[in-house]
Amino acid sequence: MPAIPESSRPRVSATPQTVLAWLRKNLFNTWFNSALTIVCLWIVVQVAAGVLRWITTQAQWSVVFANFRLFFVGRYPIEQVWRIWGVLAITLALIAVWIVRLKVRAPLKERMNTIAYALLPIGVAACVWLIGGGLGLPAVSTTLWGGLLLTLLVAIVSIALAFPFGVLLAIGRQSTLPAVRWLSAIYIELVRGLPLIGILFIAQVMLPLVLPGQLRLDRLVRAIAGLVLFNAAYIAENIRGGLQAIPQGQTEAAKALGLNVPQTLLLVVLPQALRAVTPAIVGQFISLFKDTSLLALFALVELTGIARSILAQPNFLGRYAEVYLFIGLIYWLFCYTMSLLSRRLERV
């Protein structure tokens, strides 16, 4: 008798009987497991009750409400904060366009692709203009950028630059040219053997020494350069794993269709490789986002740096738990959102 396909089998809903059966089988199958389950549940309830009691009755959340603007935009001039709202509106509009692009079907899909790719550089340029100023808007020095604004800016720019650099390094390490392959391998292994804090110190201290005297890089630009150089090496290794997972038959089929080497790489191999390692790449992006907290060591008042400056105020001394719990929640929200987007990309 042929086997019934998995998709056509009836699904059994989780009834109370099945839940109780699972509990008896996994948590209360012996007296020792039963006692251990009860003890663990008691500990969890006590800890949760203590945390909830502290949050609702003991924590002084005034430190968060009084410094709300500092957490999000740092010392950005208050009369120019409307520009940040403009950046947020442009960003949401771009996200909406790209979501619509994923959902529409042919023949509108090609038109939406054209619109999405055309609006992306325009939107990025408009955001940079609004944040930094110029061309009719008063300039705002990067020393005044801070809080979540600086964290997101550094993370987005670093991701946008590190990803294509990592792709090039991965392709270079797979190259048949010995010079390209060895240079890529040396760079990747050298950077992966150094801690990120060391790379950031090199970018902040040594990078100005090797540049011409008349060329002065902003401290923020040097920080982004350090993050890009570090994360590109790890992204390259993730992508190289995806390239090695593609069967050789894919390349041979592309050659049989008359595609040359660049076309085979860009149209056949690389899309499949990136899809296979999407979780690893997004995981590296999440790590990069959290690594921006190290910039506080270089007097860049991103989210963690602004928290330290708030805690230095006489009115809020000792309010470490409230402040760091709040910024921890912000970090978690953005990292979890990136994780959800990763799952969405895997299903596209």
Contacts in CASP RR format, 6 or more apart in sequence:
PFRMAT RR
TARGET T0000
AUTHOR 0000-0000-0000
METHOD contacts of the structure
MODEL  1
MPAIPESSRPRVSATPQTVLAWLRKNLFNTWFNSALTIVCLWIVVQVAAG
VLRWITTQAQWSVVFANFRLFFVGRYPIEQVWRIWGVLAITLALIAVWIV
RLKVRAPLKERMNTIAYALLPIGVAACVWLIGGGLGLPAVSTTLWGGLLL
TLLVAIVSIALAFPFGVLLAIGRQSTLPAVRWLSAIYIELVRGLPLIGIL
FIAQVMLPLVLPGQLRLDRLVRAIAGLVLFNAAYIAENIRGGLQAIPQGQ
TEAAKALGLNVPQTLLLVVLPQALRAVTPAIVGQFISLFKDTSLLALFAL
VELTGIARSILAQPNFLGRYAEVYLFIGLIYWLFCYTMSLLSRRLERV
12 18 0 8 1.000
27 33 0 8 1.000
27 34 0 8 1.000
27 37 0 8 1.000
28 34 0 8 1.000
28 37 0 8 1.000
54 321 0 8 1.000
59 321 0 8 1.000
59 322 0 8 1.000
60 319 0 8 1.000
60 322 0 8 1.000
61 322 0 8 1.000
63 310 0 8 1.000
63 316 0 8 1.000
63 319 0 8 1.000
63 322 0 8 1.000
63 323 0 8 1.000
64 71 0 8 1.000
64 322 0 8 1.000
64 323 0 8 1.000
64 326 0 8 1.000
66 315 0 8 1.000
66 316 0 8 1.000
67 310 0 8 1.000
67 316 0 8 1.000
69 78 0 8 1.000
69 81 0 8 1.000
70 147 0 8 1.000
70 306 0 8 1.000
70 309 0 8 1.000
70 310 0 8 1.000
71 147 0 8 1.000
71 148 0 8 1.000
71 303 0 8 1.000
71 306 0 8 1.000
71 307 0 8 1.000
71 310 0 8 1.000
71 326 0 8 1.000
71 327 0 8 1.000
71 330 0 8 1.000
72 84 0 8 1.000
72 147 0 8 1.000
72 148 0 8 1.000
72 149 0 8 1.000
73 81 0 8 1.000
73 84 0 8 1.000
73 146 0 8 1.000
73 147 0 8 1.000
73 148 0 8 1.000
73 149 0 8 1.000
74 144 0 8 1.000
74 145 0 8 1.000
74 146 0 8 1.000
74 147 0 8 1.000
74 149 0 8 1.000
74 150 0 8 1.000
74 301 0 8 1.000
74 306 0 8 1.000
75 144 0 8 1.000
75 146 0 8 1.000
75 301 0 8 1.000
76 84 0 8 1.000
76 140 0 8 1.000
76 144 0 8 1.000
76 145 0 8 1.000
76 146 0 8 1.000
76 149 0 8 1.000
77 140 0 8 1.000
77 144 0 8 1.000
80 138 0 8 1.000
80 140 0 8 1.000
83 130 0 8 1.000
83 131 0 8 1.000
83 133 0 8 1.000
83 137 0 8 1.000
84 130 0 8 1.000
84 131 0 8 1.000
84 149 0 8 1.000
86 130 0 8 1.000
87 127 0 8 1.000
87 130 0 8 1.000
87 131 0 8 1.000
90 123 0 8 1.000
90 126 0 8 1.000
90 127 0 8 1.000
90 130 0 8 1.000
91 127 0 8 1.000
94 119 0 8 1.000
94 120 0 8 1.000
94 123 0 8 1.000
97 112 0 8 1.000
97 115 0 8 1.000
97 116 0 8 1.000
97 119 0 8 1.000
98 116 0 8 1.000
100 112 0 8 1.000
101 109 0 8 1.000
101 112 0 8 1.000
101 113 0 8 1.000
101 115 0 8 1.000
101 116 0 8 1.000
102 348 0 8 1.000
104 112 0 8 1.000
129 135 0 8 1.000
129 137 0 8 1.000
130 137 0 8 1.000
131 140 0 8 1.000
131 145 0 8 1.000
131 149 0 8 1.000
131 153 0 8 1.000
132 139 0 8 1.000
132 140 0 8 1.000
132 142 0 8 1.000
133 139 0 8 1.000
133 140 0 8 1.000
142 218 0 8 1.000
142 219 0 8 1.000
142 220 0 8 1.000
145 153 0 8 1.000
145 220 0 8 1.000
146 300 0 8 1.000
146 301 0 8 1.000
146 302 0 8 1.000
146 306 0 8 1.000
147 301 0 8 1.000
147 302 0 8 1.000
147 303 0 8 1.000
147 305 0 8 1.000
147 306 0 8 1.000
148 303 0 8 1.000
148 330 0 8 1.000
150 220 0 8 1.000
150 295 0 8 1.000
150 300 0 8 1.000
150 301 0 8 1.000
150 302 0 8 1.000
150 303 0 8 1.000
151 289 0 8 1.000
151 292 0 8 1.000
151 293 0 8 1.000
151 302 0 8 1.000
151 303 0 8 1.000
152 334 0 8 1.000
154 220 0 8 1.000
154 223 0 8 1.000
154 224 0 8 1.000
154 227 0 8 1.000
154 292 0 8 1.000
154 295 0 8 1.000
154 302 0 8 1.000
155 288 0 8 1.000
155 289 0 8 1.000
155 292 0 8 1.000
157 224 0 8 1.000
158 224 0 8 1.000
158 227 0 8 1.000
158 228 0 8 1.000
158 231 0 8 1.000
158 288 0 8 1.000
158 292 0 8 1.000
159 231 0 8 1.000
159 285 0 8 1.000
159 288 0 8 1.000
161 224 0 8 1.000
161 228 0 8 1.000
161 232 0 8 1.000
162 227 0 8 1.000
162 228 0 8 1.000
162 231 0 8 1.000
162 232 0 8 1.000
162 235 0 8 1.000
162 288 0 8 1.000
163 232 0 8 1.000
163 235 0 8 1.000
163 281 0 8 1.000
165 228 0 8 1.000
165 232 0 8 1.000
165 235 0 8 1.000
165 236 0 8 1.000
166 232 0 8 1.000
166 233 0 8 1.000
166 235 0 8 1.000
166 236 0 8 1.000
166 239 0 8 1.000
167 235 0 8 1.000
167 236 0 8 1.000
167 239 0 8 1.000
167 270 0 8 1.000
168 236 0 8 1.000
169 184 0 8 1.000
169 187 0 8 1.000
169 188 0 8 1.000
169 232 0 8 1.000
169 233 0 8 1.000
169 235 0 8 1.000
169 236 0 8 1.000
170 184 0 8 1.000
170 235 0 8 1.000
170 236 0 8 1.000
170 237 0 8 1.000
170 238 0 8 1.000
170 239 0 8 1.000
170 240 0 8 1.000
170 243 0 8 1.000
171 243 0 8 1.000
171 265 0 8 1.000
171 270 0 8 1.000
172 180 0 8 1.000
172 181 0 8 1.000
172 184 0 8 1.000
173 181 0 8 1.000
173 184 0 8 1.000
173 185 0 8 1.000
173 188 0 8 1.000
173 236 0 8 1.000
173 240 0 8 1.000
174 181 0 8 1.000
174 240 0 8 1.000
174 243 0 8 1.000
175 181 0 8 1.000
175 184 0 8 1.000
184 236 0 8 1.000
187 233 0 8 1.000
188 233 0 8 1.000
188 236 0 8 1.000
188 237 0 8 1.000
191 199 0 8 1.000
191 229 0 8 1.000
191 230 0 8 1.000
191 232 0 8 1.000
191 233 0 8 1.000
192 233 0 8 1.000
192 234 0 8 1.000
192 237 0 8 1.000
194 230 0 8 1.000
196 227 0 8 1.000
196 230 0 8 1.000
196 291 0 8 1.000
196 294 0 8 1.000
197 294 0 8 1.000
197 297 0 8 1.000
199 226 0 8 1.000
199 229 0 8 1.000
199 230 0 8 1.000
200 223 0 8 1.000
200 226 0 8 1.000
200 227 0 8 1.000
200 230 0 8 1.000
200 294 0 8 1.000
200 295 0 8 1.000
200 297 0 8 1.000
200 298 0 8 1.000
202 226 0 8 1.000
203 222 0 8 1.000
203 223 0 8 1.000
203 225 0 8 1.000
203 226 0 8 1.000
203 229 0 8 1.000
204 219 0 8 1.000
204 222 0 8 1.000
204 223 0 8 1.000
204 298 0 8 1.000
207 217 0 8 1.000
207 222 0 8 1.000
207 225 0 8 1.000
208 216 0 8 1.000
208 217 0 8 1.000
208 222 0 8 1.000
211 217 0 8 1.000
217 225 0 8 1.000
219 298 0 8 1.000
219 299 0 8 1.000
219 300 0 8 1.000
220 300 0 8 1.000
223 295 0 8 1.000
223 298 0 8 1.000
223 300 0 8 1.000
227 288 0 8 1.000
227 291 0 8 1.000
227 292 0 8 1.000
231 284 0 8 1.000
231 287 0 8 1.000
231 288 0 8 1.000
231 291 0 8 1.000
234 284 0 8 1.000
235 281 0 8 1.000
235 284 0 8 1.000
238 277 0 8 1.000
238 280 0 8 1.000
238 281 0 8 1.000
238 284 0 8 1.000
239 273 0 8 1.000
239 274 0 8 1.000
239 277 0 8 1.000
239 281 0 8 1.000
241 273 0 8 1.000
241 277 0 8 1.000
242 273 0 8 1.000
242 274 0 8 1.000
242 276 0 8 1.000
242 277 0 8 1.000
243 269 0 8 1.000
243 270 0 8 1.000
243 273 0 8 1.000
245 273 0 8 1.000
245 276 0 8 1.000
246 269 0 8 1.000
246 272 0 8 1.000
246 273 0 8 1.000
246 276 0 8 1.000
250 268 0 8 1.000
250 269 0 8 1.000
250 272 0 8 1.000
251 264 0 8 1.000
251 268 0 8 1.000
251 269 0 8 1.000
253 268 0 8 1.000
254 263 0 8 1.000
254 264 0 8 1.000
254 267 0 8 1.000
254 268 0 8 1.000
254 269 0 8 1.000
255 264 0 8 1.000
259 267 0 8 1.000
259 268 0 8 1.000
274 281 0 8 1.000
275 346 0 8 1.000
278 342 0 8 1.000
278 345 0 8 1.000
278 346 0 8 1.000
279 342 0 8 1.000
279 346 0 8 1.000
282 338 0 8 1.000
282 339 0 8 1.000
282 341 0 8 1.000
282 342 0 8 1.000
282 345 0 8 1.000
283 338 0 8 1.000
283 339 0 8 1.000
283 342 0 8 1.000
285 338 0 8 1.000
286 335 0 8 1.000
286 338 0 8 1.000
286 339 0 8 1.000
289 331 0 8 1.000
289 334 0 8 1.000
289 335 0 8 1.000
289 338 0 8 1.000
290 331 0 8 1.000
290 335 0 8 1.000
292 302 0 8 1.000
292 303 0 8 1.000
293 302 0 8 1.000
293 303 0 8 1.000
293 304 0 8 1.000
293 305 0 8 1.000
295 302 0 8 1.000
295 305 0 8 1.000
296 302 0 8 1.000
296 304 0 8 1.000
296 305 0 8 1.000
296 308 0 8 1.000
301 309 0 8 1.000
303 327 0 8 1.000
303 330 0 8 1.000
303 331 0 8 1.000
304 327 0 8 1.000
307 323 0 8 1.000
307 324 0 8 1.000
307 327 0 8 1.000
310 316 0 8 1.000
310 323 0 8 1.000
311 317 0 8 1.000
311 318 0 8 1.000
311 319 0 8 1.000
311 320 0 8 1.000
311 323 0 8 1.000
316 323 0 8 1.000
END
